[in-house]
Amino acid sequence: MTQSPAKGISSAVAEADPTFLSLTSVSKVYPNGYKAVDALDVDLPEGKMLGLLGPSGCGKTTTLRMIAGLVQNTSGHIRVGGRDVSQEPPHRRDMGLVFQSYALFPHMTVAENVAFGLEMRGISRRDAKGQIEEALEMVRLPGLGSRRPRELSGGQQQRVSLARALVIRPRILLLDEPLSNLDAKLRDEMRVEIREIQKRLKITTLFVTHDQVEALTMCDLVGVMHGGKLAQLGSPEDIYERPNSLFVAEFVGRTNKFRARVTGRNRIEIGSETFSADTQGRISGDVTATVRPHRIALTPDRDRGIVSNHTNAVRGRLLRVTYIGDLIQYDLDIGGQELKVEHHTLSSGPRHVEGEMLMCEWAPADMFVYGDES
């Protein structure tokens, strides 16, 4: 029997049950013994966007596909609104999926592509017309329903894919690297558009990406994955400003990394230089110390004794200057080790020249220390 037309997308999502997506000890082990995802625990509040961030092979896409029902989890539970959907087929999970490759049907028009999910749910083309128009309006493609995918740009095709996922009014929206096939300018535009739509509809969303900028700028929560495990889960600010492991510190943003030795509480040595840093309760032993390049100030060379005791400082000889457009990167030799510093460019050009001796300064709070276990 044909279903009657449902309410509009916006009202349907706004009235959704105020629950969340929950993953409890979710794992995926393949027959050859390879563990793609290892005991993943995630709670995502309704209406929030979670970005799963990590390198290729870390398990982020496998996690998304298990949530969608395209891959069966080996163990654990996937719940939506308190209901365990772990054994449910994909079409019963009430989720919309946007693929990296758009996955549009080339022989169908834009409107027919958007209508596909509705037809699979028994809604006639006539009854679905208003919902299709609403979905195309939402993604800024009004009036393009009669076109074929080949007549659209990459950004427009991705918008059609997004409209097709949203028109069914899913409780969960799953985005699998949706921007990776777009050029830089289109990626910037689509980042803003997807985030604005997600916030307006208040739709619970999982966004898989290897791009840290996408994760940090678009998501309420970011989960960094490594080796099938969740290395850290937190707000974008937590992930960037307070990385809990060396892997997270290196993967999210750029950082200087040094082998160091703890010489006392909150004191470390790098080469012959001593610095202040939170040593996490360690009072001895070998560690790795990090500091982000843009947190380092460069000032004229002077005696260390007149620099504030509240600042880490070391003299360095400028090896090279690299102009990157919005940034200038300085590479300095600090006692046989290389330190990278990044500053925003000025209209007058770089202030420092190769061979110059400079004082490098940063706050102790900007230096992180990790033991081998991290």
C-alpha positions in Angstrom: 0.0 0.0 0.0 1.3 3.5 -0.9 2.2 5.6 2.1 0.7 9.0 2.6 3.1 11.9 2.2 5.1 12.6 5.3 5.7 15.9 6.9 8.6 18.1 5.7 12.2 17.4 6.4 12.7 20.2 8.9 9.7 19.4 11.1 10.3 15.6 11.0 13.9 16.0 12.3 13.0 18.6 14.9 10.4 16.3 16.4 12.8 13.3 16.6 13.2 11.4 19.8 15.9 13.2 21.9 18.3 10.3 22.2 21.7 9.5 20.7 23.8 7.1 18.7 25.7 4.7 21.0 28.4 2.3 20.2 29.4 -0.2 23.0 32.5 -2.4 22.6 31.9 -2.5 18.8 34.6 -4.6 17.0 35.1 -5.9 13.5 37.4 -8.9 13.0 37.8 -10.4 9.5 38.1 -14.2 8.9 41.9 -13.8 8.4 42.2 -12.5 11.9 42.6 -8.8 11.0 41.0 -6.6 13.6 39.8 -3.5 11.7 37.9 -2.0 14.7 38.7 -2.9 18.3 36.2 -2.4 21.1 35.0 1.0 20.1 32.9 3.0 22.7 31.1 6.2 21.5 28.1 8.1 22.7 26.9 10.9 20.4 24.1 13.2 21.7 21.2 13.8 19.3 21.7 16.7 17.0 25.5 16.8 17.2 28.1 16.0 14.6 30.9 13.6 15.3 34.0 13.6 13.1 36.0 10.3 12.9 39.5 11.4 11.9 42.5 9.3 11.1 44.9 7.9 8.5 43.9 5.3 5.9 43.4 1.9 7.5 42.6 3.2 11.0 39.0 1.8 11.0 37.0 4.9 10.6 35.2 3.9 7.4 34.6 0.4 8.7 33.0 2.0 11.8 30.7 4.0 9.6 29.8 1.0 7.5 29.0 -1.0 10.6 26.7 1.7 11.8 25.0 1.8 8.4 24.6 -2.0 8.4 26.8 -2.4 5.3 29.3 -4.4 7.3 28.3 -6.7 10.2 30.0 -6.0 13.5 31.7 -9.0 15.0 30.8 -8.0 18.5 29.4 -5.1 20.6 26.2 -3.2 20.2 25.0 -0.3 18.0 22.0 1.6 19.4 20.0 4.4 18.0 17.6 6.0 20.5 18.1 3.1 22.8 17.1 0.5 20.2 19.8 -2.0 19.3 20.1 -2.0 15.5 23.2 -4.3 15.4 21.4 -7.1 13.6 19.0 -4.9 11.6 19.4 -4.7 7.8 20.5 -1.3 6.4 17.0 -0.3 5.1 15.6 -0.7 8.7 18.1 1.5 10.4 16.7 4.8 9.3 20.0 6.3 8.2 21.0 8.5 5.3 24.4 7.8 3.7 26.5 10.1 1.5 29.4 8.5 -0.3 32.8 9.9 -1.4 32.0 9.0 -5.0 28.5 10.5 -5.0 27.0 7.2 -6.2 24.4 8.8 -8.4 22.6 6.8 -11.1 23.8 8.3 -14.4 20.6 7.3 -16.3 18.3 9.1 -13.9 17.6 12.8 -13.6 18.5 14.7 -10.4 14.9 14.5 -9.2 14.8 10.7 -9.9 18.0 10.3 -7.9 16.7 12.2 -5.0 13.4 10.3 -5.1 15.1 6.9 -5.1 15.0 6.4 -1.4 11.4 7.5 -1.1 10.3 5.1 -3.8 12.1 2.3 -1.9 9.9 3.2 1.0 6.7 2.9 -1.0 6.1 6.7 -1.6 4.8 7.5 -5.0 6.6 10.0 -7.3 3.5 12.2 -7.1 3.4 12.2 -3.3 7.2 12.7 -3.1 7.3 15.7 -5.4 7.1 18.3 -2.6 9.7 16.5 -0.5 12.1 16.3 -3.5 11.7 20.0 -4.2 12.3 20.8 -0.6 15.4 18.7 -0.5 16.8 20.3 -3.6 16.0 23.8 -2.3 17.8 22.9 1.0 21.1 22.1 -0.9 20.7 25.1 -3.2 19.8 23.2 -6.4 16.2 24.5 -7.0 15.1 24.0 -10.6 17.7 21.5 -11.5 15.6 18.4 -11.0 15.4 17.6 -14.7 19.2 17.5 -15.3 21.4 14.4 -15.5 24.3 14.0 -13.1 26.8 14.4 -16.0 25.4 17.9 -16.6 26.4 19.0 -13.0 29.7 20.0 -11.5 31.3 17.9 -8.8 30.0 20.2 -6.1 26.5 20.0 -7.5 26.6 16.2 -7.7 27.7 16.0 -4.1 24.7 18.3 -3.2 22.4 15.9 -5.0 23.9 13.0 -3.0 23.3 15.0 0.2 19.7 15.8 -0.8 19.0 12.1 -1.6 20.2 11.2 1.9 18.2 13.9 3.6 14.9 13.5 1.8 14.1 10.3 3.6 14.3 12.2 6.9 16.8 9.9 8.5 17.5 9.9 12.2 21.2 9.5 11.6 23.2 11.1 8.7 26.4 9.3 7.7 29.0 11.1 5.6 31.9 9.0 4.2 34.7 11.3 3.0 32.1 13.4 1.1 34.5 16.2 0.2 37.7 14.4 -0.8 36.8 14.5 -4.6 36.3 18.2 -4.7 38.9 20.9 -5.3 40.0 23.2 -2.5 37.6 26.0 -3.1 34.6 23.7 -3.4 35.7 21.9 -0.3 35.6 25.1 1.6 32.1 26.0 0.4 30.7 22.5 1.0 32.2 22.4 4.6 30.1 25.5 5.4 27.0 24.3 3.6 26.9 20.8 5.2 27.5 22.2 8.7 24.8 24.8 8.3 22.3 22.2 7.0 23.2 19.8 9.9 22.8 22.5 12.5 19.5 23.8 11.0 18.0 20.3 10.9 19.6 19.3 14.2 20.3 15.9 12.7 22.7 13.5 14.4 25.6 13.1 12.1 28.8 11.0 11.7 31.4 12.5 9.4 34.4 10.3 8.4 37.5 12.2 7.1 41.2 12.1 6.9 41.3 15.9 6.7 41.9 17.5 10.1 40.6 20.9 8.9 37.2 19.3 8.0 37.0 17.6 11.4 38.0 20.6 13.5 35.9 23.2 11.6 32.7 21.2 11.1 32.2 18.9 14.1 31.0 19.2 17.7 33.1 16.2 18.7 36.2 14.7 17.1 37.3 11.1 17.5 40.9 10.4 16.4 41.3 6.8 15.4 44.5 4.8 15.3 44.9 1.1 14.7 41.2 0.4 15.0 41.0 2.1 18.4 39.8 5.5 19.5 43.0 7.4 20.4 41.1 10.4 21.8 37.5 11.8 21.8 36.7 15.3 22.6 35.8 18.8 21.3 37.9 20.2 18.5 39.7 22.4 21.0 40.5 19.5 23.3 41.9 17.5 20.4 44.1 20.3 19.1 45.1 22.1 22.4 45.3 19.1 24.7 46.4 16.0 22.7 46.6 13.0 25.0 49.2 11.1 23.0 52.1 11.6 20.7 50.1 10.1 17.8 47.3 12.7 18.2 49.8 15.6 18.7 51.5 14.6 15.4 48.4 13.7 13.4 46.3 16.8 14.3 48.2 19.9 13.3 51.9 20.3 12.9 54.4 20.0 15.7 58.1 19.9 16.6 59.2 16.6 18.2 62.3 16.1 20.3 63.8 13.3 22.3 64.1 14.6 25.8 65.0 13.6 29.3 63.1 14.4 32.5 65.5 15.8 35.1 63.0 16.7 37.8 59.4 17.6 38.4 58.2 19.6 35.3 61.8 20.0 34.1 63.2 18.4 30.9 66.5 18.5 29.0 66.8 18.6 25.2 70.4 18.3 24.4 72.2 20.7 26.7 69.2 23.0 27.2 66.7 22.9 30.0 63.0 23.6 29.6 59.8 23.8 31.7 57.0 21.5 30.8 54.3 19.4 32.5 56.0 16.0 32.9 52.8 14.3 34.0 54.2 13.3 37.3 57.5 11.9 35.9 60.7 12.9 37.7 63.1 11.0 35.5 63.4 9.0 32.2 63.4 9.5 28.5 60.4 11.1 26.9 59.3 12.9 23.7 58.6 16.6 23.9 56.5 18.5 21.4 55.7 22.2 20.7 53.6 23.6 17.9 55.5 25.8 15.4 53.0 28.7 15.5 53.3 28.9 19.3 57.0 29.9 19.1 58.0 33.6 19.1 61.2 34.8 17.4 62.9 37.8 18.9 66.3 39.4 18.5 69.2 37.4 20.0 70.0 38.4 23.6 71.4 36.9 26.8 69.1 34.1 28.1 69.5 35.7 31.6 67.3 38.6 30.7 64.5 36.5 29.3 61.5 35.9 31.6 61.8 32.9 33.8 58.2 32.1 32.9 59.2 31.5 29.3 61.1 28.7 27.6 63.8 30.1 25.5 66.7 28.9 23.3 69.1 30.6 20.9 68.9 29.4 17.3 70.5 30.1 14.0 68.1 30.6 11.1 68.8 27.9 8.4 66.0 28.7 5.9 63.0 30.8 5.3 60.0 29.4 3.3 57.2 31.6 2.1 53.9 29.7 2.0 51.5 32.5 1.3 49.6 33.1 4.5 52.5 31.7 6.5 56.3 32.0 6.7 58.1 29.0 7.9 61.4 29.4 9.7 63.8 26.5 10.2 66.3 27.0 13.0 69.3 25.1 14.3 69.1 24.9 18.1 72.2 23.0 19.3 72.2 20.4 16.5 68.4 19.9 16.4 66.0 21.6 14.0 63.1 23.7 15.2 60.3 24.8 12.9 58.5 28.1 13.6 55.5 29.5 11.7 54.3 33.1 11.6 51.6 34.8 9.7 52.9 36.9 6.8 53.1 40.6 6.8 52.7 42.9 3.8 56.3 44.0 4.3 57.6 40.5 3.9 59.8 38.3 6.2 61.6 40.1 9.0 64.4 37.6 9.4 67.1 36.4 7.1 69.1 33.1 6.8 72.1 33.0 9.1 70.6 35.3 11.7 70.8 34.4 15.4 67.4 34.6 17.1 65.9 33.9 20.5 63.1 31.3 20.3 60.5 31.6 23.1 57.3 29.7 24.0 55.2 29.2 27.1 55.7 26.0 29.2 52.0 25.3 28.8 52.6 24.9 25.0 55.1 22.1 25.5 53.8 18.6 25.9 55.7 15.5 27.2 54.9 11.9 26.3 56.4 8.7 27.5 57.0 5.7 25.3 53.6 4.2 26.2 51.8 7.0 24.3 
